[in-house]
Amino acid sequence: MKKMIFLIAIFLSVGINSFAQHNAGHNGKILMIASNPSVSKQTGWPIGVWYAELTHPYRVFSEAGYTVDIASLEGGEIKFDGFSDPEDASKYAAFDYISLGFKKDESKMAMTKNTLKLSLVNPKDYKAIFVCGGQGPMYTMYKNPEIEKFFTDFYLTGKLTAAICHGTCILLNTKLPNGKLLVEGKRWTGFASAEEQYADNYVGMKIQPFRIEDEARKMPNSKFVVGAPFSAFAVRDGNLITGQQQNSGAAAAELVVKALEDDKKRYPTYVLVHGAWADESAWGFVRNELAKNANVVVVNLPAHGIDLTDGTKTGLNDYVKAVTDVINQQPGKVILVGHSMGGMVISQVAENIPAKIEKLVYVSAFLPKNGESVNGIVNKFLNNKPVDFFEFNADYSLISIKKEAIPAVVCADCAQYMKEALVKYHRAEPLKGFNDKVSLTSKFAAVPKYYIATVHDNAAPYVLQQQMIKNNGTVKQVFEMQTSHLSFVVKPDEFLKILTGIK
């Protein structure tokens, strides 16, 4: 019998699958800005935002992994133009099933009833902004100093700045600090005069007080362009993206998403590695918030979570390869973060590819010396005293923790629903990874290291954490959190403040 001795759950970071929808919002946030309700002086109609110009880009952004917030100048409820409603009696937009689905989703419509007030928005929280069109902007946004300043200030950061259809009316007057129009010398588009003529003919009256294309062509060094009437047409010039009309919302949004891939170089890249008996969803409580101002990649280790790799044959080298492959896909250096058993993994990765690692961050994690294994560190700490909380499969290649022991040991300060999740998603852990030894040299020693210690940790006792930090001797700074083993679950805001504050 090869029963190994472990400190109960010392490397546990149990997956939080039920509270972290996979890949939802993991790329950061995008702000969509819509018109507040108004009344057209031309037609007398109540006007606002065009459904498709909000819903179609919203779908593109969401499916690309971005969280979307909706703002308006005044905040509160926004209204949709009647002809844009897929259930309107005119049936003008009856084909628009995307908007119909949005309209039938109570949670989505709730966002339109309580939009953010633009003056209270922190633009630093967003990687792009997107001004929607509709009939409303021609009255609520045209020559409006607040939206013009917000748009200009965001544009000057170099981040992606977009507008579509009648929302582009703001560009007729928006100026840079030097007094020049923002769009001077730039290719851009908006609702075309031919499309305005069609709309006027359709309803039998002049709808808009002026035509964007007509005014744009009077501007100095104008490069206003249009595509075929009512076709999907969007253009990018630097970090400015514009779309022609309601059928261009998705096209403009797709340009934003593509440009955001190019824009990743402006942000630091964090690679997050979970611990034993866990998967990538363990980081769900902090991942999306971190992604506001960073590129965030979470690694799902082989034989963990829903990965179907045979755990009986999986070990440290497999984990190291998985993390290395992810890091090598990133264009520059990364900040590599490991929780618990993940500390062993990030240590070996840093030894193997030190040129790709900006810094290492250990979160109540194993911090080994050359030739050490998880089991070796634990045995030494426990003086080889046995622990009775483990269960093994028939050939002792997989190890589990008795479910009744998990909550109190791993996260005594977690909410009850979290404790239930820890038990529900428990999966047997490959034993080989605990016995495999790291091979470390001066290359690993030279990589900057930081440690986030958990003072009230029943899984990886604070005393053991301190011993590993002292024995390593190269940790630049230690931070302490008054939590259990799952600091990023119990106090996510404090955890992120520490993590992003590491210099």
N, C-alpha and C positions, 0 to 999 in steps of 0.2 A: 504494500500500500504506500502510495506516494502523497499522502495527505500533507499539504503545505500549511505552514503557520502564517497567518496574516493578522494584521490589526483590523478589526471589524470595519469594513467599508472605508478604509483610509483613502481609497482612491475613487470613492463613489461620486458620481455626478449624474444621477439617474435621469434619463430622458424625460422631457416635459412635452411630449408629443401633443397632448390634448390642448395645450395652451399656447402653441406656437405653430400657426398654420404655415406649412412649408412654403418658402419663397414668396410670401405675401409681404410686400413693403421692404424687402431686404436690401434694395438698392438705394433707398433714401426717399426724399419727399419732393413732390412737385406741387406748386401752388397754381390753381386755376382761378382766374379773376373774372367775375361775371357782373353784368349790369344790374343795378337795382331797378325796381319797377318804375315806369314813367308812363306818360301819355303822349302820343304823337300829336304835334300841332298840325301836321299835314292831314292825318286821317281821323284823328280823335280816338284811335284804338289804344287800349292798354298795351304796353310794350315792355319787353325785357330781353331775355337771352333766348337764342334759338336752340331748341333741344339738341340737335345733332352736333352743334358746336361745343357743347359741354359733354354730352354722353359718349360720343365716338372717341374723342381724345382721352376721356376718362378710362374707357375700356383699354385703349392701347397702353396707357401708362400703367394701369393696374396689372395687365397681363405681362408687362415687362418687369414687374417686381417693384414698382414704386407705390408709395402711399400718396394719395391725392387729398389735399385740402381745398376747399372752395371758399373764396373770399369775395367781398363786394365793398364798395366804398363806404357804405353806411352799415354794413353787416345785416344780420337778420334774414328775412325771407326774400328770395328772389322769385320772379315769375317768368313763365315761358311764353314766347310769341305763339299766338293761336294757330297760325298756319303750320308751325313746326311740331305741333302736338299730333302724334300718330293716330290719336282717337278723335281729332277735330272733325267736325261735320264736313269740312271742305274736302277731306281725304287727300290734301296736298302732300302730306308726309306719311300716308298710310303704309308705305313700303318700309318705313324706318323701324325695323324690329329691335334694333339695339336700343333706341330711345324708349320703345314700348316696354322692353324688359327693365330698363332703368326706372321707368315710371311705376311699374308694378312692384318694385323692390322698396319696401317701407324704409329700410335702413338707408338706402341711397337718397330717397326723397327727403328724409329727415335732415340730411346735410343741406339741402336747398332751402329748408325752412329756418335754418339757423347758421347762415354763413358767417365766417369770421369778418370782423371789421378791419379793413385794410390797414388803418393807422395803428392797430394793435398787433399786427403781424411782425414777427422777427424774420426778415428776409434771409438771415444767416442759416435758418433751418431748412432752406430749400435749395435744391440743385438746379431748378429751372422754374420759370414762371410762364404762364400761358393765358393771354387775354382772350376771352371768348367774344364772339360777335352776337348778332341778333339785331333787332331794331332799336333796342334800348341804348346802346353805346353812343349813337348819334346825338342823343340828348343828354345822357348822364356822364359820358366820358370825353366828348369832344371839347377841347380847350379847358379841360379840368386840370388845374395845377397839381392836385394831389396824385392822380394816376400818372401824369406825365413825369413827375419827380420820382415816384416809386419805380417806374419803368426805366428811366434813365439811370438811376442809382444802381439798380440791379444789373443793367446792361454794362455799366462801367466796371463791375466786378469781373467781367469776362465770362460769367455764367450764362447759360442758355436762356434767351429772352424771346418770347414768341407772342404773336397776335394773329388772329384770323378774321376774315370777312369784315363786317362793320366795326369790329374791335380795332382794326387797323386805322380807324379815323384818328386815333390818338397820335399817330405818327405824322399827321399833317402839321402838327404844331410842336411836337416834343423836341426839345433842344438839348444839346450838350452844354457843359459849363462854359465852353468857348463861344457860345451863342449860335453855333451852326446847328442846323436841323440834324437830328440823329440819323435820318435816312439819306442825307445828302451823299451822293456818290455810291449808294448801295442799291443792290437789286432787291426789290420787295414787291409784294402784291397785296391785293385787297379786292373787295367786291367790285366787279368790272361794270363799266357804264352800260355795256350791252345787256348784262344781267339785270341792271336796274331798269332798263327799258322793258325787258320782258316782264319783270314784276309789275311795273306800272300798267302795262297792257293787260296783264292778268286780272288786276283788280279794277281797272278803269279809272285810275287816278294817280297822281304823282305821290309816291310814298315817302321819299326822303327829302329833307330840306336842301341837300346838295349831293353830288356824286363824288365818291372818293377818287376814282380814276381821273375825272376831270380836274380836280384840285391838285392831285399828285403830279399831273403832267405840266402844271404851271410852276412847280417847285424848281429851284436852281439845281442843275446837275442831276436831274431826275432820271432814275433808272427803273421806274415802275414798269412791271411786266405782267401780262395776263396769259392764261391758258385758254383753251376752248371753253365756251360758256357752260357753266355748271359741271365741268369736269373736275376731277380731283387734281388740284394744282397747288404746290407749295414750293417755296424757294428758301435757300439758306445763303446768307452772306455773313461770314464770320460767325459770331454768336447770336445774330439776329435771324429769326425764322418767322416767315409769314405764310398764311394760307389764303386762298382766293375767296371761297364762300363755304356754305354749309356742307358741301360734299367734299371739302378739303380738310376737314377736321382731323380725320385719321391720318391723312398724308402728312400734315404738318406735325402731328404728334409723333409719327414714325421718324421724321427728320430729327425731332428733339431727342428721341431715344437713341438714335444712331450717333448723334452729336455728343450725347452724354457718355457714350463709350469712349469717344476721343478725349473727353474732358476728364477722364478718371485720373490723369496724371497730376491734376491739381490737388488731389486728396491723398492722405496717407492710406496705406493698405494694411488692414488687420486680418490676420489669419487665426481663427479661433479653433482650438483643439479640445474636445471634451475628454472626460475621464472614463474610467471603467463603468460598466453597467449603464452606459449612457449612449446618446447619439447626438447629432448636430442640433437637435431641437432644444438641448439643454441651455443654449444661448438665447432662446427665444425671448427672454425677458429684457434683454439689452441690445439684441442685434439691430433692430430697426432704428432705435434711438441713436446708436453709434453710427449708423449708416447716413445720418443727416449730413455729416461733415467728414465722411470717410468712405473708402471702399472696404466692404466687409465680406470675407469669405469664411464660411464655416465648413469644417471637414467632418465627414461622417466616416469614422474608421471602419475598416473591414470587420465583418462579423458583429457589427453593432447596429442597434435600431432595426430598420427594415432591410439592411444589407444582407444578402443571402449567402455570403461567403461562409464556408464551413469553419466554424470556430474551433473545431478540434485540431485544426492544422494551422491556426493563425497565431502569429507572434509579433514581437516588437519590430522586426524588419518589415513586416507587412504594413504596420502602422506608419513607420518612417517613410516608406515608399509612397504611401497615399498622400501624406502631407507634403513630401518633396515634390511630387507631381503637381500638386496644386500651386505651390510656391513658384515653381518654374514657369507656370502659365502667366504669372504676374509680370508686368513690364519692368518693375524696379524692385527695390528692397521692400521687405515687409516687416511689420511688427508682429511677432509670433507669440501667441498667448496660449498657455496650457493650463488646464485645471486638473488637479489631483494626479492620477496616473498619467495624464497628458504631459506632465512635466518630464517624464522619462523620454517621451516621444520627441518633444521639442528640443531637448538637450542633444539627442543624437542627430536630429536634423541640422541643428546649428553647427555641430562638428563636421557634418558632411558638406554643407553648402554655406559656410559663414559669410561669403560675399553677398548672399541674398538676404541676410538677416540684419535689420537695423537695430533691433533690440529684442530681448526675450522677457516675457512677463509671466511669472509663476503665480498661480492663484491657488492658495492652500495646496500646493503641488509638490510632487517628488522632485528634489533637486539633487541628483546623484553625483558621485565621484566616479572616476574611471573604474570599470570592472564591477560596478554595483548593479543589483537588480532590485525590483520592488520587494521581492520576497526577502532578499538579503538585508535590506534596510529595515524592514519590519521585524524580522527575527532578532536583529541586533537590538532594536529599541525595546522589544518585549522580553529580551533575555530568553528567547525560545519558549516562552510560556504559551500553551495552546489556547485557542479561541474556539468556542463551541457554536458559533453563529453561522457556520458555513455548511452548504450542502454540495455534493459532487455527483457527477454522472458516473456511470458504471466503471469507466476506465480512467477516471480522474483527469480528464482533459478539459472539462468545463466546471466552473464553480459558480454557485449561486449563494445569495444571502437569504436566510430564513425571513420570510416576508414580515412576520410579526416584529422583527427587530429593526426593519428599515427606517420607519419614520423617526423614532426617537434618536437614533444614532446619526442619521444623515442630516436631518433638518428639523430639529426640535422646535425651532422658531418659525417654521413654515405654517401657512394657513392649512386648515384641515383638508381642503380640496387638493392642495399640493401634496400633502402626505399620501392621500389616496392615489394620486397619479404616480408617485414614486413606486408604490407597490404594484399598481396595475401594469406598468410598462417595464417591470424588471425582466431582464433577459440574462440567461447564463453567460458568464464571461469566459473567454479563452484563458486557460491556465498558463499556457506557454509564455504569454506576454509578461506574466509576473516573474517568471524565472529567467528570461533572457537578460543578458548583461549589456550595459552600454560600453562603448569603446570611445573614450574621450581623451583629447590632447590639449595642447596650448591653443589650438584653433577655437575650441569651445570656450576656453578660459577667457579669450580675448573679446568675445561677444558681450556687449553690455547687458546686464541682468537686473531685473527688478522683481520684488516679491510683494504680493498682497496676502498678508497673513490674516487668519480668522481666529479670533481670541477664544470664542466659545465653541470650538470645534470638537464634537464628540467622535468624529470620523478620523480626522487627521489632527491629533492633539497639538495644541499650540506649542507645547514643549518640543515635540518632534520637528515641527516646522522651524523652530529656532535653532535646533541642533543642525539641521541640514543647511540652513543659511550660514551658520558659523563655520561648519566644516567646508563649505564651498569657498568662502573667503573672497569671492569676486562680485558679490551682489552690491550694486551701487546705492540702492535705496530700498528701505522696507516700509510698507504702509500697513496699518492695522485696521481691521474692521471688527466691530463688536457683534459678530454674527456666528451662525453655525457654518457648516462646510459649504453651503450653497449661498455665498455672499451675493452673487449676482442675481439671485432669485429673491432673497429676503430684502435686500436694500439696493435695487438696481441703480437708482439715481446716484447714491454715494459711490457705488462701484464705478460707474461711468465717469464720475468726476475725477476719481483717482486715476483711472486708466488713461483718459484723455489728457490728464495734467502731467503725465510722465514726460519729462524732457530729456 
